[in-house]
Amino acid sequence: MFQIEQFIESIFPSQKPPQQPVTTETPASAEDEAKLRADKDEAKWDLIYMGLAIVSILVIITVFMVSPLPDPCDPCYPWSVALGNDSQIRRRL
């Protein structure tokens, strides 16, 4: 089992992220803090808008897929009269 892992590791070496010291510093100034807050707020609203766009596109596609389409060859359909099929409509009435 160890040989298989060693072989896979030789083909795909594991990547280790660079170690960065974890700091919990406060922003240097009130401007930096306001900028960080504005960036976070903007990122939140970007996420909300993208989610709404995806949901609305899915709803539109679902409505088009589920709703029945009219039969254009049906003589009772409104554009049949414009195409000259009104004689068939009169026979039905």
RODO-2510 file (C-alpha; in nm, 4 decimals, decimal comma):
residues 93
     n   res          X          Y          Z
     1     m     0,0000     0,0000     0,0000
     2     f     0,2837     0,2351     0,0814
     3     q     0,4365     0,1862    -0,2638
     4     i     0,1144     0,2941    -0,4350
     5     e     0,0961     0,6095    -0,2266
     6     q     0,4614     0,6798    -0,2954
     7     f     0,4067     0,6321    -0,6696
     8     i     0,1046     0,8652    -0,6727
     9     e     0,2982     1,1187    -0,4674
    10     s     0,5819     1,1068    -0,7222
    11     i     0,3377     1,1826    -1,0049
    12     f     0,1208     1,4346    -0,8186
    13     p     0,3232     1,5942    -0,5407
    14     s     0,1100     1,7291    -0,2606
    15     q     0,1023     2,1042    -0,2463
    16     k     0,1294     2,2767     0,0849
    17     p    -0,0009     2,6313     0,1165
    18     p     0,2551     2,8879     0,2270
    19     q     0,2495     2,9451     0,5986
    20     q     0,1434     3,2950     0,6881
    21     p     0,1327     3,4189     1,0418
    22     v    -0,2191     3,4618     1,1695
    23     t    -0,2726     3,8143     1,2895
    24     t    -0,5810     3,9690     1,4362
    25     e    -0,4694     4,3250     1,4036
    26     t    -0,7168     4,6047     1,3976
    27     p    -0,7070     4,8383     1,0982
    28     a    -0,4519     5,1153     1,1199
    29     s    -0,7056     5,3929     1,0919
    30     a    -1,0750     5,4617     1,0829
    31     e    -1,0531     5,5048     0,7046
    32     d    -0,9130     5,1540     0,6635
    33     e    -1,1853     5,0151     0,8861
    34     a    -1,4536     5,1954     0,6868
    35     k    -1,3027     5,0698     0,3626
    36     l    -1,2986     4,7095     0,4905
    37     r    -1,6590     4,7401     0,6033
    38     a    -1,7619     4,8869     0,2655
    39     d    -1,5813     4,6078     0,0796
    40     k    -1,7555     4,3414     0,2878
    41     d    -2,0923     4,5100     0,2345
    42     e    -2,0326     4,5332    -0,1402
    43     a    -1,9310     4,1673    -0,1569
    44     k    -2,2491     4,0708     0,0316
    45     w    -2,4718     4,2636    -0,2101
    46     d    -2,2848     4,1226    -0,5121
    47     l    -2,3618     3,7746    -0,3817
    48     i    -2,7289     3,8616    -0,3287
    49     y    -2,7618     4,0058    -0,6818
    50     m    -2,5927     3,7039    -0,8397
    51     g    -2,8234     3,4708    -0,6469
    52     l    -3,1300     3,6654    -0,7589
    53     a    -3,0099     3,6585    -1,1194
    54     i    -2,9608     3,2812    -1,1097
    55     v    -3,2968     3,2180    -0,9435
    56     s    -3,4816     3,4445    -1,1886
    57     i    -3,3180     3,2768    -1,4898
    58     l    -3,4137     2,9346    -1,3537
    59     v    -3,7727     3,0503    -1,2962
    60     i    -3,7992     3,1896    -1,6507
    61     i    -3,6599     2,8700    -1,8040
    62     t    -3,8945     2,6587    -1,5900
    63     v    -4,1987     2,8637    -1,6927
    64     f    -4,1133     2,8253    -2,0606
    65     m    -4,0558     2,4520    -2,0228
    66     v    -4,3712     2,3824    -1,8210
    67     s    -4,6210     2,6114    -1,9929
    68     p    -4,8043     2,4580    -2,2885
    69     l    -4,7323     2,6086    -2,6268
    70     p    -5,0239     2,6955    -2,8542
    71     d    -5,0747     2,4917    -3,1690
    72     p    -5,0156     2,7293    -3,4641
    73     c    -5,2164     2,4985    -3,6940
    74     d    -5,5295     2,5294    -3,4810
    75     p    -5,7863     2,7293    -3,6827
    76     c    -5,9222     2,8910    -3,3654
    77     y    -5,5875     3,0453    -3,2857
    78     p    -5,5837     3,4266    -3,3333
    79     w    -5,3252     3,4447    -3,6098
    80     s    -5,5104     3,1837    -3,8155
    81     v    -5,7588     3,4545    -3,9106
    82     a    -5,4758     3,6761    -4,0270
    83     l    -5,3458     3,3890    -4,2417
    84     g    -5,6807     3,3447    -4,4137
    85     n    -5,8154     3,0440    -4,2241
    86     d    -6,1310     3,2247    -4,1133
    87     s    -6,3555     3,0013    -4,3252
    88     q    -6,2698     2,7068    -4,1008
    89     i    -6,3549     2,9124    -3,7950
    90     r    -6,6959     3,0038    -3,9375
    91     r    -6,7705     2,6365    -4,0053
    92     r    -6,6980     2,5506    -3,6433
    93     l    -6,9165     2,8302    -3,5110
***
